[in-house]
Amino acid sequence: MDSAMTQPVTFPANGLTLEGILHAAANGEGRPVPGAVVCHPHPLYGGDMHNAVVVAVCGALAMQGITALRFNFRGTGASEGSHGGGREEPDDVHAALDFLASQPEVHPQRLCLAGYSFGALVALSTPYPPLAALAAISPPLAADRGNDIELSCPTLVIFGGRDTVAPAGSLERAGIDLPPRSRVVVVPGADHFWWGREKNVAEEVAAFFSEHTRPQAGREASTRDAEPR
């Protein structure tokens, strides 16, 4: 990782201070660039913003010209507060997205959100309109979870073919309706931890976000939304 392209940051979240690391987009050349927040796995099982999948995704996004922010949820690392059991963490995500949108090089209307495992569940459960795209990596979905999740932007869901924690079939059992232009990817041979496959999953997320944050993609979406129904 090029340390010149990363910067430790802190930001407020409902009276707490959270820590994060900002990955600057490569070749931004002064133009406003898309931004993406990436959420880490379950902190009670060792997950934090230094997780290999999270770091790989942020690095791939930066190389695609997307500024990325990984951060520690409340009660993790040097972030203040205590673990919220998934109920309070969406507030952390809102704060992270607001902080990222405030960065002078980031285009506030071209924001994306990604998460891995527990972080994927939090990302799926965080309403933050308008997002350009969302990515859920190995979300451990419970049956009928679709009643609690409403998605409004193109969504990428990635499963490992050998994942027993979050098997690909769980998406259908959860009853989640994916919006138009969404995609489900199953990577053969990968398990829940993505050991040795971090690059694969990172490239999938970076390509999907790049596709949906191009200026022409935004113009097409605006035109479509303006059409009479």
C-alpha positions as a Markdown table, in Angstrom:
| # | Residue | x | y | z |
|---|---|---|---|---|
| 1 | Met | 0.0 | 0.0 | 0.0 |
| 2 | Asp | 1.3 | 3.5 | -0.9 |
| 3 | Ser | 1.4 | 5.4 | 2.4 |
| 4 | Ala | 1.4 | 8.7 | 0.5 |
| 5 | Met | -2.1 | 7.9 | -0.7 |
| 6 | Thr | -3.5 | 7.1 | 2.7 |
| 7 | Gln | -4.3 | 9.4 | 5.6 |
| 8 | Pro | -5.5 | 8.7 | 9.1 |
| 9 | Val | -8.7 | 10.7 | 10.0 |
| 10 | Thr | -11.2 | 11.1 | 12.7 |
| 11 | Phe | -14.8 | 12.3 | 12.4 |
| 12 | Pro | -17.9 | 12.8 | 14.7 |
| 13 | Ala | -20.8 | 10.4 | 14.9 |
| 14 | Asn | -23.6 | 11.3 | 17.3 |
| 15 | Gly | -21.4 | 12.6 | 20.0 |
| 16 | Leu | -18.6 | 10.0 | 19.4 |
| 17 | Thr | -15.4 | 10.3 | 17.6 |
| 18 | Leu | -14.6 | 7.5 | 15.1 |
| 19 | Glu | -11.2 | 6.8 | 13.5 |
| 20 | Gly | -10.6 | 5.9 | 9.9 |
| 21 | Ile | -8.2 | 5.9 | 7.0 |
| 22 | Leu | -8.8 | 7.8 | 3.8 |
| 23 | His | -7.4 | 6.3 | 0.6 |
| 24 | Ala | -6.9 | 9.1 | -2.0 |
| 25 | Ala | -8.1 | 8.4 | -5.5 |
| 26 | Ala | -5.2 | 7.9 | -8.0 |
| 27 | Asn | -5.0 | 10.3 | -10.9 |
| 28 | Gly | -7.7 | 12.6 | -9.5 |
| 29 | Glu | -6.0 | 15.6 | -11.3 |
| 30 | Gly | -8.1 | 18.1 | -9.4 |
| 31 | Arg | -11.4 | 16.9 | -10.6 |
| 32 | Pro | -14.2 | 15.9 | -8.2 |
| 33 | Val | -14.0 | 12.1 | -7.8 |
| 34 | Pro | -16.5 | 9.5 | -6.6 |
| 35 | Gly | -16.2 | 8.3 | -3.0 |
| 36 | Ala | -16.9 | 5.0 | -1.2 |
| 37 | Val | -17.2 | 4.0 | 2.5 |
| 38 | Val | -16.1 | 0.4 | 3.3 |
| 39 | Cys | -17.4 | -1.3 | 6.5 |
| 40 | His | -15.5 | -4.0 | 8.3 |
| 41 | Pro | -16.5 | -7.4 | 9.7 |
| 42 | His | -17.9 | -8.1 | 13.2 |
| 43 | Pro | -15.7 | -6.4 | 15.9 |
| 44 | Leu | -16.5 | -9.0 | 18.5 |
| 45 | Tyr | -14.8 | -11.6 | 16.3 |
| 46 | Gly | -11.7 | -9.6 | 15.6 |
| 47 | Gly | -13.0 | -7.5 | 12.7 |
| 48 | Asp | -11.8 | -4.0 | 12.2 |
| 49 | Met | -10.8 | -1.6 | 9.5 |
| 50 | His | -7.4 | -3.4 | 9.0 |
| 51 | Asn | -9.1 | -6.5 | 7.8 |
| 52 | Ala | -7.4 | -7.8 | 4.6 |
| 53 | Val | -10.6 | -7.8 | 2.5 |
| 54 | Val | -11.4 | -4.2 | 3.6 |
| 55 | Val | -7.9 | -2.9 | 2.9 |
| 56 | Ala | -7.8 | -4.7 | -0.5 |
| 57 | Val | -11.2 | -3.2 | -1.5 |
| 58 | Cys | -10.1 | 0.3 | -0.5 |
| 59 | Gly | -6.8 | 0.0 | -2.5 |
| 60 | Ala | -8.6 | -1.3 | -5.6 |
| 61 | Leu | -11.1 | 1.6 | -5.4 |
| 62 | Ala | -8.4 | 4.2 | -5.1 |
| 63 | Met | -6.7 | 2.7 | -8.1 |
| 64 | Gln | -10.0 | 3.1 | -10.0 |
| 65 | Gly | -10.1 | 6.8 | -9.2 |
| 66 | Ile | -12.5 | 6.5 | -6.3 |
| 67 | Thr | -11.5 | 7.9 | -2.9 |
| 68 | Ala | -12.3 | 5.3 | -0.2 |
| 69 | Leu | -12.8 | 5.6 | 3.5 |
| 70 | Arg | -12.4 | 2.6 | 5.9 |
| 71 | Phe | -13.2 | 3.2 | 9.5 |
| 72 | Asn | -13.7 | 1.5 | 12.8 |
| 73 | Phe | -17.2 | 1.1 | 14.1 |
| 74 | Arg | -18.0 | 2.5 | 17.6 |
| 75 | Gly | -16.1 | 0.6 | 20.3 |
| 76 | Thr | -13.6 | -0.8 | 17.9 |
| 77 | Gly | -9.9 | 0.2 | 17.9 |
| 78 | Ala | -9.6 | 3.9 | 18.9 |
| 79 | Ser | -13.2 | 4.7 | 18.0 |
| 80 | Glu | -15.2 | 5.8 | 21.0 |
| 81 | Gly | -18.3 | 4.2 | 22.3 |
| 82 | Ser | -19.3 | 0.5 | 22.6 |
| 83 | His | -20.5 | -2.1 | 20.1 |
| 84 | Gly | -24.1 | -1.4 | 19.2 |
| 85 | Gly | -25.1 | -5.0 | 18.1 |
| 86 | Gly | -25.8 | -3.8 | 14.5 |
| 87 | Arg | -28.5 | -1.4 | 15.7 |
| 88 | Glu | -26.5 | 1.7 | 16.2 |
| 89 | Glu | -23.8 | 1.1 | 13.6 |
| 90 | Pro | -25.9 | 2.5 | 10.7 |
| 91 | Asp | -25.4 | 5.9 | 12.5 |
| 92 | Asp | -21.7 | 5.4 | 12.1 |
| 93 | Val | -22.1 | 4.7 | 8.4 |
| 94 | His | -24.1 | 7.9 | 8.0 |
| 95 | Ala | -21.4 | 9.8 | 9.7 |
| 96 | Ala | -18.7 | 8.2 | 7.6 |
| 97 | Leu | -20.6 | 9.0 | 4.4 |
| 98 | Asp | -21.2 | 12.6 | 5.5 |
| 99 | Phe | -17.5 | 13.0 | 6.3 |
| 100 | Leu | -16.5 | 11.6 | 3.0 |
| 101 | Ala | -18.9 | 13.8 | 1.1 |
| 102 | Ser | -17.4 | 16.8 | 2.9 |
| 103 | Gln | -13.9 | 16.1 | 1.4 |
| 104 | Pro | -13.1 | 18.8 | -1.2 |
| 105 | Glu | -12.0 | 16.2 | -3.8 |
| 106 | Val | -15.1 | 14.0 | -3.5 |
| 107 | His | -18.2 | 14.5 | -5.5 |
| 108 | Pro | -21.1 | 14.4 | -2.9 |
| 109 | Gln | -23.6 | 13.0 | -5.5 |
| 110 | Arg | -21.3 | 10.1 | -6.5 |
| 111 | Leu | -21.1 | 8.1 | -3.2 |
| 112 | Cys | -21.0 | 4.4 | -2.8 |
| 113 | Leu | -21.1 | 2.0 | 0.2 |
| 114 | Ala | -19.6 | -1.4 | 0.7 |
| 115 | Gly | -19.3 | -3.8 | 3.6 |
| 116 | Tyr | -17.9 | -7.2 | 4.4 |
| 117 | Ser | -19.7 | -9.8 | 6.5 |
| 118 | Phe | -21.2 | -7.9 | 9.5 |
| 119 | Gly | -20.3 | -4.8 | 7.7 |
| 120 | Ala | -22.3 | -5.9 | 4.7 |
| 121 | Leu | -25.4 | -6.4 | 6.9 |
| 122 | Val | -24.9 | -2.9 | 8.3 |
| 123 | Ala | -24.4 | -1.5 | 4.7 |
| 124 | Leu | -27.6 | -3.2 | 3.5 |
| 125 | Ser | -29.5 | -1.8 | 6.5 |
| 126 | Thr | -28.4 | 1.8 | 6.1 |
| 127 | Pro | -30.7 | 4.0 | 4.1 |
| 128 | Tyr | -28.7 | 6.9 | 2.7 |
| 129 | Pro | -30.2 | 8.4 | -0.4 |
| 130 | Pro | -28.9 | 8.9 | -2.9 |
| 131 | Leu | -26.1 | 6.3 | -3.3 |
| 132 | Ala | -24.7 | 5.6 | -6.7 |
| 133 | Ala | -24.1 | 1.9 | -5.8 |
| 134 | Leu | -23.8 | -0.5 | -2.9 |
| 135 | Ala | -21.7 | -3.7 | -2.5 |
| 136 | Ala | -22.3 | -6.5 | 0.1 |
| 137 | Ile | -19.5 | -9.0 | 0.4 |
| 138 | Ser | -20.5 | -12.3 | 2.1 |
| 139 | Pro | -23.5 | -10.9 | 4.0 |
| 140 | Pro | -24.7 | -13.5 | 6.6 |
| 141 | Leu | -28.4 | -13.1 | 5.8 |
| 142 | Ala | -31.1 | -14.6 | 7.9 |
| 143 | Ala | -34.3 | -15.9 | 6.4 |
| 144 | Asp | -37.0 | -13.3 | 5.8 |
| 145 | Arg | -34.5 | -10.5 | 6.3 |
| 146 | Gly | -35.8 | -8.8 | 3.2 |
| 147 | Asn | -38.6 | -7.3 | 5.3 |
| 148 | Asp | -36.0 | -5.1 | 7.0 |
| 149 | Ile | -34.0 | -4.2 | 3.9 |
| 150 | Glu | -35.1 | -1.8 | 1.2 |
| 151 | Leu | -32.6 | -1.1 | -1.6 |
| 152 | Ser | -32.8 | 1.7 | -4.1 |
| 153 | Cys | -29.5 | 1.7 | -5.9 |
| 154 | Pro | -27.7 | -0.8 | -8.1 |
| 155 | Thr | -26.4 | -3.5 | -5.7 |
| 156 | Leu | -23.6 | -6.0 | -6.0 |
| 157 | Val | -23.7 | -9.0 | -3.8 |
| 158 | Ile | -20.7 | -11.3 | -3.7 |
| 159 | Phe | -20.5 | -14.8 | -2.2 |
| 160 | Gly | -17.8 | -17.4 | -2.0 |
| 161 | Gly | -18.8 | -20.7 | -3.5 |
| 162 | Arg | -17.5 | -22.5 | -0.4 |
| 163 | Asp | -18.9 | -20.1 | 2.2 |
| 164 | Thr | -20.8 | -21.9 | 4.9 |
| 165 | Val | -21.4 | -18.8 | 7.0 |
| 166 | Ala | -23.0 | -16.8 | 4.2 |
| 167 | Pro | -23.9 | -19.2 | 1.4 |
| 168 | Ala | -25.2 | -17.9 | -1.9 |
| 169 | Gly | -28.6 | -19.4 | -1.4 |
| 170 | Ser | -29.2 | -17.2 | 1.6 |
| 171 | Leu | -30.0 | -14.2 | -0.6 |
| 172 | Glu | -33.1 | -15.9 | -2.0 |
| 173 | Arg | -34.2 | -17.2 | 1.4 |
| 174 | Ala | -33.9 | -13.7 | 2.8 |
| 175 | Gly | -36.4 | -12.5 | 0.2 |
| 176 | Ile | -34.4 | -9.4 | -0.7 |
| 177 | Asp | -35.5 | -7.6 | -3.9 |
| 178 | Leu | -32.5 | -6.3 | -5.8 |
| 179 | Pro | -33.0 | -3.1 | -7.8 |
| 180 | Pro | -32.4 | -2.9 | -11.5 |
| 181 | Arg | -28.8 | -3.1 | -12.7 |
| 182 | Ser | -27.8 | -5.1 | -9.7 |
| 183 | Arg | -25.6 | -8.2 | -9.8 |
| 184 | Val | -24.9 | -11.3 | -7.8 |
| 185 | Val | -21.5 | -12.9 | -8.1 |
| 186 | Val | -20.4 | -16.3 | -6.7 |
| 187 | Val | -16.7 | -16.9 | -6.7 |
| 188 | Pro | -15.9 | -20.6 | -7.0 |
| 189 | Gly | -13.6 | -22.0 | -4.3 |
| 190 | Ala | -13.7 | -19.0 | -2.0 |
| 191 | Asp | -14.9 | -19.3 | 1.6 |
| 192 | His | -16.1 | -16.7 | 4.0 |
| 193 | Phe | -12.7 | -15.3 | 4.8 |
| 194 | Trp | -11.5 | -14.9 | 1.2 |
| 195 | Trp | -7.9 | -16.0 | 2.1 |
| 196 | Gly | -5.9 | -15.6 | -1.1 |
| 197 | Arg | -8.9 | -14.3 | -2.9 |
| 198 | Glu | -8.9 | -10.7 | -1.6 |
| 199 | Lys | -7.8 | -9.3 | -4.9 |
| 200 | Asn | -10.7 | -11.1 | -6.7 |
| 201 | Val | -13.4 | -9.6 | -4.5 |
| 202 | Ala | -11.7 | -6.2 | -4.5 |
| 203 | Glu | -11.6 | -6.0 | -8.3 |
| 204 | Glu | -15.3 | -7.0 | -8.5 |
| 205 | Val | -16.3 | -4.1 | -6.2 |
| 206 | Ala | -14.0 | -1.6 | -7.8 |
| 207 | Ala | -15.3 | -2.5 | -11.3 |
| 208 | Phe | -19.0 | -2.3 | -10.2 |
| 209 | Phe | -18.5 | 1.1 | -8.5 |
| 210 | Ser | -16.6 | 2.5 | -11.4 |
| 211 | Glu | -19.4 | 1.4 | -13.7 |
| 212 | His | -22.0 | 3.2 | -11.7 |
| 213 | Thr | -20.1 | 6.4 | -10.8 |
| 214 | Arg | -19.2 | 7.4 | -14.4 |
| 215 | Pro | -20.7 | 10.8 | -15.1 |
| 216 | Gln | -22.6 | 9.4 | -18.1 |
| 217 | Ala | -24.1 | 6.7 | -15.9 |
| 218 | Gly | -25.4 | 9.5 | -13.6 |
| 219 | Arg | -26.8 | 11.5 | -16.5 |
| 220 | Glu | -28.6 | 8.4 | -17.9 |
| 221 | Ala | -30.1 | 7.7 | -14.4 |
| 222 | Ser | -31.3 | 11.3 | -14.1 |
| 223 | Thr | -32.9 | 11.2 | -17.6 |
| 224 | Arg | -34.6 | 7.9 | -16.8 |
| 225 | Asp | -35.9 | 9.2 | -13.4 |
| 226 | Ala | -37.3 | 12.3 | -15.2 |
| 227 | Glu | -39.3 | 10.3 | -17.7 |
| 228 | Pro | -43.1 | 10.1 | -17.2 |
| 229 | Arg | -44.3 | 6.8 | -15.8 |
